[in-house]
Amino acid sequence: MKTLDGAACPPYLYERRNKQKTMANLLAHKTAQEPFDLHLHSNCSDGSDTPAQVVRAASERGVTMLALTDHDNVLGVPEAMAEAAKIGVRFLPSIEMDAEWSHEMHILGLDIDTQEPRMQEALVIALRRRGERNREIVQRLLNIGCDIREHLQGEIGAATRLNIAIALVKGGFAADTRDAFAKYLRRGCPGFYTVERFSPETIVQLILGAGGVPVWAHPMNGHADPHKVAPMLKELGLMGMEGFHPSLSEGDSVVITSIARQMGLIVTCGSDYHGDHRPAVVPGQTWRDTALLHQTREFLEARPQRAL
């Protein structure tokens, strides 16, 4: 497998700064399509809302198709799917998986069979590794006088670094989650610790094996050059890129959607909703009434709807 390492000073960073196109280019050929949101988190990972509450929050914002994408687990899918059926919105059982790479990479698995045996086996391994990492981080923080054990939400194996950052804030050890990451959780900080993750190739193949659609989440995060990385991921089976996300500027979205179109990949939108843990973000906020997303919705709606 080719290396996915980016250059020390990726050329795309300059393109992002100097891009003259505007979002108007992307919003041409408007459609009457209803909004969708393919990146939402519940309290089964690092969101604050229950899976049913996530579905209701999205529906109240006009979202008519959504994906619950908790980190490395599908524990919230049954509850969310039942709520979606009750209120009449299209639901895609999905996941966000962390890949091992020179920098952190997340891959969404949209519309997967959550009971597929190899996926189930992989998630057991992923949650075990996540639990090992979290316990080590908690211990390292304890060693420097930061006892956050009573403030951690949910199961230790399903927690993310955001959960730990929130616990640090609740314990009075940080002013906010940004401060918590800066003081304790980033590389080089006393609470930083990582464990082995699956490779991008393994994750893409797991998602495809579960009948799902692998999508590169928030592809401008980190230091990857998407012009170089996206073709490598497509060779592995990648089917889409998240072109509209709160972390992306208008110029970023132009870059990502252009790459996706050139490579024949679908373009998705996702709010990365976490409820009260990221209060500035609301479901459906990254939806754009554009032909690109209309095509993505048609592609997803053509797939057989999964049942409970």
C-alpha positions as CSV (number, residue, x, y, z in Angstrom):
1,M,0.0,0.0,0.0
2,K,1.3,3.4,-0.9
3,T,2.2,5.8,1.9
4,L,-0.5,8.4,2.7
5,D,2.0,10.8,4.2
6,G,1.6,14.4,3.1
7,A,4.4,16.8,2.3
8,A,5.8,19.0,5.1
9,C,4.2,22.1,3.4
10,P,1.3,20.7,1.2
11,P,0.7,22.7,-1.9
12,Y,-3.1,22.5,-1.3
13,L,-2.7,24.8,1.6
14,Y,-1.7,27.6,-0.7
15,E,-4.6,26.7,-3.0
16,R,-7.0,27.0,-0.1
17,R,-5.7,30.5,0.7
18,N,-5.7,31.8,-2.9
19,K,-8.8,30.0,-4.3
20,Q,-10.9,32.6,-6.1
21,K,-14.0,30.6,-6.7
22,T,-16.9,31.1,-4.5
23,M,-19.7,28.9,-3.1
24,A,-21.9,30.2,-5.9
25,N,-20.1,27.8,-8.3
26,L,-21.3,24.9,-6.1
27,L,-24.8,26.2,-5.6
28,A,-25.7,26.5,-9.3
29,H,-28.5,24.3,-10.7
30,K,-30.5,24.4,-7.5
31,T,-33.0,21.6,-6.7
32,A,-36.1,21.4,-4.5
33,Q,-34.5,18.5,-2.6
34,E,-35.0,18.2,1.1
35,P,-32.0,18.4,3.5
36,F,-30.0,15.5,4.7
37,D,-27.2,15.1,7.3
38,L,-24.8,12.2,7.1
39,H,-22.6,12.9,10.1
40,L,-24.3,12.9,13.6
41,H,-23.1,11.6,17.0
42,S,-25.1,10.4,20.0
43,N,-24.2,9.6,23.6
44,C,-23.1,6.2,22.5
45,S,-19.8,7.9,21.6
46,D,-19.1,11.6,22.3
47,G,-22.4,13.3,21.8
48,S,-24.7,14.5,24.5
49,D,-28.1,13.3,23.1
50,T,-29.5,9.9,23.1
51,P,-29.9,8.3,19.6
52,A,-33.6,9.0,19.6
53,Q,-33.0,12.6,20.6
54,V,-30.5,13.0,17.7
55,V,-33.1,11.8,15.2
56,R,-35.7,14.2,16.6
57,A,-33.3,17.1,16.7
58,A,-32.5,16.5,13.0
59,S,-36.1,16.1,12.0
60,E,-37.0,19.4,13.8
61,R,-34.4,21.2,11.7
62,G,-36.0,19.9,8.5
63,V,-33.6,17.0,7.9
64,T,-35.4,14.1,6.1
65,M,-32.5,11.7,5.7
66,L,-29.8,11.1,8.3
67,A,-27.0,8.9,9.4
68,L,-25.9,8.2,13.0
69,T,-22.1,7.9,12.8
70,D,-20.8,7.2,16.3
71,H,-17.1,6.5,16.7
72,D,-16.2,2.8,16.2
73,N,-19.5,1.5,17.4
74,V,-23.1,1.0,16.2
75,L,-24.7,0.7,19.7
76,G,-27.1,3.5,19.0
77,V,-28.4,2.3,15.7
78,P,-31.4,0.3,16.9
79,E,-32.8,3.1,19.0
80,A,-32.2,5.7,16.2
81,M,-33.7,3.5,13.5
82,A,-36.8,2.9,15.6
83,E,-37.3,6.6,16.2
84,A,-36.7,7.4,12.5
85,A,-39.3,4.9,11.5
86,K,-41.8,6.4,14.0
87,I,-41.5,10.0,12.8
88,G,-41.0,9.1,9.1
89,V,-37.5,10.1,8.2
90,R,-35.0,8.0,6.1
91,F,-32.3,6.5,8.4
92,L,-28.9,5.1,7.3
93,P,-27.2,2.9,9.9
94,S,-23.7,4.2,9.8
95,I,-20.4,4.6,11.7
96,E,-17.3,6.8,11.8
97,M,-14.1,4.7,12.1
98,D,-10.6,6.0,13.1
99,A,-7.8,5.0,10.7
100,E,-4.1,4.5,11.5
101,W,-2.0,6.9,9.5
102,S,0.7,9.5,10.0
103,H,-2.1,11.8,11.0
104,E,-5.5,10.9,12.3
105,M,-8.0,10.0,9.5
106,H,-11.7,9.3,9.9
107,I,-13.8,7.3,7.4
108,L,-17.6,7.2,7.5
109,G,-19.3,3.9,6.7
110,L,-22.7,4.9,5.4
111,D,-25.7,2.6,5.3
112,I,-23.9,-0.5,6.6
113,D,-25.2,-3.9,7.7
114,T,-24.3,-3.5,11.4
115,Q,-24.6,-7.3,11.9
116,E,-22.1,-8.3,9.2
117,P,-19.7,-10.7,11.1
118,R,-16.4,-9.2,10.0
119,M,-17.6,-5.7,10.9
120,Q,-18.8,-6.9,14.3
121,E,-15.5,-8.6,15.0
122,A,-13.6,-5.5,14.0
123,L,-15.7,-3.3,16.2
124,V,-15.0,-5.5,19.2
125,I,-11.3,-5.0,18.5
126,A,-11.6,-1.3,18.0
127,L,-13.6,-0.8,21.2
128,R,-11.1,-2.9,23.1
129,R,-8.2,-0.7,21.8
130,R,-10.1,2.5,22.5
131,G,-10.8,1.3,26.1
132,E,-7.1,0.5,26.6
133,R,-6.2,4.0,25.3
134,N,-8.8,5.7,27.5
135,R,-7.7,3.9,30.7
136,E,-4.1,4.8,30.0
137,I,-5.0,8.5,29.5
138,V,-7.1,8.5,32.6
139,Q,-4.2,7.1,34.6
140,R,-1.7,9.5,33.1
141,L,-4.0,12.4,34.1
142,L,-4.4,10.9,37.6
143,N,-0.6,10.8,37.9
144,I,-0.5,14.6,37.5
145,G,-3.3,15.2,39.9
146,C,-6.3,15.3,37.5
147,D,-8.8,12.8,38.7
148,I,-11.6,12.8,36.1
149,R,-13.1,9.3,36.8
150,E,-16.4,10.5,38.2
151,H,-16.9,12.9,35.4
152,L,-16.5,10.5,32.4
153,Q,-19.7,9.9,30.4
154,G,-20.7,6.3,29.5
155,E,-18.6,3.3,28.9
156,I,-14.8,3.8,29.0
157,G,-14.5,1.7,25.8
158,A,-16.8,4.0,23.8
159,A,-15.4,7.3,25.0
160,T,-13.4,9.6,22.8
161,R,-10.9,12.3,23.6
162,L,-13.7,14.8,23.5
163,N,-15.4,12.9,26.4
164,I,-12.1,13.1,28.3
165,A,-11.8,16.8,27.5
166,I,-15.3,17.4,28.8
167,A,-14.5,15.5,32.0
168,L,-11.4,17.7,32.5
169,V,-13.7,20.8,32.3
170,K,-16.2,19.3,34.7
171,G,-13.4,18.5,37.1
172,G,-12.2,22.1,37.0
173,F,-8.9,21.2,35.3
174,A,-9.6,23.2,32.2
175,A,-11.6,26.3,31.2
176,D,-13.2,24.6,28.2
177,T,-12.6,21.7,25.8
178,R,-10.1,23.6,23.7
179,D,-8.1,24.4,26.8
180,A,-8.3,20.7,27.8
181,F,-6.8,19.6,24.5
182,A,-4.1,22.2,24.5
183,K,-3.0,21.5,28.1
184,Y,-3.5,17.7,28.4
185,L,-4.5,15.8,25.3
186,R,-2.6,16.9,22.3
187,R,0.6,15.2,21.1
188,G,3.4,16.0,23.6
189,C,1.0,16.8,26.4
190,P,0.9,14.7,29.7
191,G,-2.3,13.0,28.8
192,F,-1.5,12.1,25.2
193,Y,-1.5,8.4,24.4
194,T,-2.4,6.4,21.3
195,V,-2.9,2.8,20.3
196,E,-2.9,0.8,17.1
197,R,-5.8,1.5,14.7
198,F,-6.9,-0.2,11.6
199,S,-5.4,0.9,8.3
200,P,-7.5,3.0,5.8
201,E,-7.4,-0.1,3.5
202,T,-8.8,-2.3,6.2
203,I,-11.6,0.1,7.2
204,V,-12.6,0.7,3.6
205,Q,-12.8,-3.0,2.9
206,L,-14.8,-3.6,6.2
207,I,-17.3,-1.0,5.1
208,L,-17.6,-2.4,1.6
209,G,-17.9,-5.9,3.1
210,A,-20.8,-4.7,5.2
211,G,-22.6,-3.4,2.1
212,G,-21.8,0.3,3.0
213,V,-20.5,3.4,1.3
214,P,-17.0,4.5,2.6
215,V,-16.6,8.3,2.7
216,W,-13.6,10.3,3.8
217,A,-14.8,12.5,6.6
218,H,-13.7,16.2,7.0
219,P,-10.8,15.6,4.5
220,M,-9.1,18.9,5.2
221,N,-8.5,18.1,8.9
222,G,-4.9,17.3,9.6
223,H,-2.0,17.8,7.1
224,A,-3.1,15.6,4.2
225,D,-3.1,16.9,0.7
226,P,-6.5,15.6,-0.6
227,H,-5.2,15.8,-4.2
228,K,-2.7,13.1,-3.3
229,V,-4.6,11.1,-0.7
230,A,-8.0,10.9,-2.4
231,P,-6.7,8.9,-5.4
232,M,-4.9,6.5,-3.1
233,L,-8.1,6.0,-1.1
234,K,-10.1,5.5,-4.2
235,E,-7.8,2.7,-5.3
236,L,-8.7,1.0,-2.0
237,G,-12.4,1.4,-2.7
238,L,-13.4,4.9,-1.4
239,M,-16.7,6.0,-2.8
240,G,-17.1,9.5,-1.5
241,M,-15.8,12.6,0.2
242,E,-17.4,14.9,2.8
243,G,-17.5,18.1,0.9
244,F,-19.6,20.2,3.4
245,H,-18.6,20.1,7.1
246,P,-18.3,22.8,9.8
247,S,-14.5,22.6,9.6
248,L,-14.5,23.4,5.9
249,S,-14.4,27.0,4.6
250,E,-16.2,27.8,1.3
251,G,-12.9,27.6,-0.5
252,D,-12.2,24.2,1.1
253,S,-15.6,22.9,-0.1
254,V,-14.7,24.1,-3.6
255,V,-11.5,22.1,-3.5
256,I,-13.0,18.9,-2.1
257,T,-16.0,18.9,-4.4
258,S,-13.8,19.5,-7.4
259,I,-11.6,16.6,-6.5
260,A,-14.6,14.4,-5.9
261,R,-16.2,15.2,-9.2
262,Q,-12.9,14.6,-11.1
263,M,-12.6,11.2,-9.5
264,G,-16.2,10.1,-9.8
265,L,-16.8,10.1,-6.0
266,I,-20.0,11.2,-4.4
267,V,-20.1,14.4,-2.2
268,T,-21.7,14.3,1.2
269,C,-22.7,16.9,3.8
270,G,-22.5,16.4,7.6
271,S,-22.9,18.7,10.6
272,D,-20.8,16.5,12.9
273,Y,-23.5,17.2,15.5
274,H,-22.6,16.5,19.1
275,G,-25.5,18.1,20.9
276,D,-24.6,20.2,23.9
277,H,-20.9,19.1,23.6
278,R,-20.6,21.4,20.5
279,P,-23.5,23.8,21.0
280,A,-22.7,26.0,18.0
281,V,-23.4,23.0,15.6
282,V,-26.9,22.1,14.7
283,P,-28.2,19.2,12.5
284,G,-28.6,20.0,8.8
285,Q,-26.4,23.2,8.9
286,T,-24.0,22.0,6.2
287,W,-26.8,21.1,3.8
288,R,-26.6,23.0,0.5
289,D,-29.4,23.0,-2.1
290,T,-27.0,22.0,-4.9
291,A,-27.1,19.4,-7.8
292,L,-24.1,17.6,-6.2
293,L,-26.0,16.7,-3.1
294,H,-29.1,16.0,-5.0
295,Q,-27.2,13.4,-6.9
296,T,-25.9,11.9,-3.7
297,R,-29.4,11.7,-2.2
298,E,-30.6,9.9,-5.3
299,F,-27.8,7.5,-5.1
300,L,-28.5,6.7,-1.4
301,E,-32.3,6.5,-1.8
302,A,-31.8,4.0,-4.7
303,R,-30.3,1.6,-2.2
304,P,-32.7,-0.9,-0.4
305,Q,-33.8,0.5,3.0
306,R,-32.4,-1.5,5.9
307,A,-34.8,-2.9,8.5
308,L,-34.5,-3.3,12.2
